[in-house]
Structure formats: C-alpha cells, structure tokens
Amino acid sequence: MPKVIHFEINADDIGRAVHFYREAFSWEVKKWEAELEYWLAKMGADDQPGISGAIMSRFNPKASTINTIEGPSFESMLKRSETPVESS
C-alpha cells in the first residue's frame, strides 16, 4: 500500500520554525548542507514507527506542507488516480 514517506513544512521564518518543532515535539533538526535553507527533521529512532521530514524556506507564498508518497510506479498511481470515484 502506498504510504507517506517524507514531508516538508514550508516556513517564512526558518529559525522560529526549527526552534518550535525542537521544543514542542523534541524533534532532532539539523541543517542540510545545501545552498537552500533546508533543515532535516528526525522523529525518534529509525526502528520506531513514523516518518521524518524537513523544514524549508517558503519560496511560494501559497505553499504549505508537502507530502511525498511512495508507490509501485508513477504510471500505476496516475492510472489509479484517474479512475472515477463512485459516490455513496
């Protein structure tokens, strides 16, 4: 079953966001060595359930959270998403 494997939180103030998630949820947050403002966020040990993500600069004023979903292939997921949904 496809599942969310990564998320990205867009923030206007990276320092404030990093501080908030570290303090509020005890996330381990560290800067990724890249040209853009991108901070990796780890939640707990690798053997525990859950996913990790990142906090990044908001490049688009309308951007919010981005979820990355893993699936068998792009083509099969696209085909499934084009299937009409029956209403109940």
Helices and strands as residue ranges (DSSP letters): E 3-11, H 14-25, E 28-31, E 38-42, E 53-57, E 65-70, H 74-81
